[in-house]
Structure formats: structure tokens, C-alpha cells
Amino acid sequence: MPTSTRSKTESAKTARRQRGVQRKVDATDRGKPKAKSPGPMQAGARKYPVPPFPKQHHPKPGEERLIEPAPLYDAPFWRGSDKLAGKVALITGGDSGIGRAVAVLFAREGADVAIVYLSEDRDAKATKAAVEAEGRRCITLRGDVAKRTFCRKAVGQTVEKLGRLDVLVNNAAFQVHSADFADLTEEHFDTTLKTNLYGYFHMAKEAVPHMKPGSAIVNTGSVTGIEGSKELVDYSMTKGGIHAFTRALSGSLIGRGIRVNAVAPGPVWTPLNPSEKEAEDVSRFGAQTPMKRPAQPEEIAPAYVFLASPQCSSYITGEILPIIGGY
């Protein structure tokens, strides 16, 4: 049989086999009832709130005490094991949201904590009380991380009052959507960059001279820095910059024994978003993830413990850890 004829015969047989497989699968599909869409995933130590949430829109910078339902940060089932014993951590944006949850877990792991916040005095006071309830010291520092002079002051007061600085968590952020790129003003763009990029740069510049080998910097990135967001062009740009800053700075500091990593969360139920989105969008926040709900701050905070603790991550630097609900 000529080669061309043999090839046609063999290909015809293959096509028949493929159609046979298809018929069997089609028959199986027809015989199965329609699968129901699974509800929001609950895989944690307790059941977490799911959309729809109450419609709400809060003024910037957002206050945790006003959010409904209240973000869950205290991680009642987390048992500390001295992963940060004797350490001192400085956390920007530490008054609420992820920052508050990180402060509580750091304290439970044995660290004293300095909280930097913009203007949310009542939230900062509540976070301070939560840290002290864990048996650790806490100081609160009010100011704007976009200002180099404040960052210098914050680091100086941390070292003066708590005795050292071992962990810097850059977490403070500004985020407001622009439905159309044409609506993104220079003032808006500048505010986002100054807080999210300058703030991280200034804090790292001031902190590093005080940090000894074994210290760590943990930056808060975002899924928007990986995938982008059409309504958050400026914010996505800064978060992508933070990821690059993390990788570049890790190389710069590796000789000093200082590790630099980042956590890149997806949607998290914190004051950042109810003060950023329209009320209708807030009610559906996080529903688009495969888990069909946003994370709670206490679900994100363990990643910061992991990256801050030399017991857990001594061989990890320059990494971006996405926690994005199953994308």
C-alpha cells in the first residue's frame, strides 16, 4: 500500500476512535444530573463571612470599627510557638486590616510591635490593646509614610522605645478606583505612588541600618500587581513595582543577612476596599474568586509570620507569595 494511502487509512481509524471516545463521554454527560454550583469555600478553622455584604461606602482612610461585618483578625485557633521570640517588628498600616492581624500574630509569637498609622486613632488604640493582651509591648506612631522625615522618626522611636528592629512590614496603602483611565487625575496618581512606593522605599531606607543579620522585610504586594486591574491602573502599577522592589532589594541586602519577601493577597475584607468601591460593589466583594468570598485578615497573617521568622524561612528571599483564593 502506498505511503499516502496507508496514512489516510490510519488517520481515518484514529478519527473513528476519537469519535467513539466522544460518544461515550457524551452519553455519560447526558446521564448525569446538572451539577450545582458549589457555595463559597470554607476550609479554615472557623466559618468566614460570605457575600453579599451590607452595602457600604466609607470615607478614606477607612476605619475598621465601622466595617460590617467586622473583619476577623484575632485568629483564636492559632497557637504561638516563639517563632519571633525577642524580636521587634514595625508594621505600617498596622492599625487595621491585614496590619492588625499581623500585629496580633507577631505578638503571639513573642514579638514587641510598633504600629504606624495615618489618622485612625481609635483603630490604632484597639490594635495596641490586642497586642498587649498577648503579653507584648506595643507603641503607636501616627504619620504619613510618604514623608521621609516621618519614616525616620518612626524607626528612631521604635529603636529607642523597644530597643531594636528586626522585622519591617511595609503594608500601608492608598487605593481608589477610576472607572475610566481618563478619570485618573495626576493628583490621584501621585497620591497612590507616594504612599505605596515612596512609603516602602523610605521605611526600608531608614530601617535597614538598624537591622542585624537574621532580620527580615516583608512587603505587601497584590494580585493586581500580577494580573493588573483596569479600574486600578495606578494601584496595580505600584503593586507590580513593589514586587520588583522586593526582588531587587533582596539581592542588595543578601550580603547583610537580611531577607526581603512579599505577600501578594487577592481580595481581603479590610477597610481598604469599603472605602474604595461603590456600595453595590462592596456587597459583592470577593465573590468573583474561585472560593466565592474574600479572605479575612487572619487568613493572610500567617504568611507574614512565615516570612518574618528565621525558624520558618531562613532560605527564602526575593519571593512573592500569592494568597488569592484559588486563581
Salt bridges, closest charged atoms under 4 A:
GLU63 OE1 - ARG65 NE 2.89
GLU64 OE2 - ARG100 NH1 3.30
ASP74 OD1 - ARG46 NH2 2.80
GLU109 OE2 - LYS83 NZ 3.39
ASP112 OD1 - ARG136 NE 3.18
ASP112 OD2 - ARG137 NH2 2.86
ASP121 OD2 - ARG142 NH1 2.66
ASP123 OD1 - ARG100 NH2 3.88
GLU132 OE2 - LYS128 NZ 2.54
GLU134 OE2 - ARG108 NH2 2.90
ASP166 OD1 - ARG164 NH2 2.78
ASP190 OD2 - LYS194 NZ 3.79
GLU206 OE2 - ARG148 NE 2.56
GLU206 OE2 - ARG152 NH2 3.49
ASP234 OD2 - HIS188 NE2 3.23
GLU276 OE2 - HIS177 ND1 2.97
GLU276 OE1 - LYS277 NZ 3.50
GLU280 OE1 - LYS55 NZ 2.73
GLU280 OE2 - ARG284 NH1 2.97
ASP281 OD1 - ARG284 NH2 2.96
GLU298 OE1 - ARG46 NH2 2.58
GLU299 OE2 - ARG293 NH2 2.94
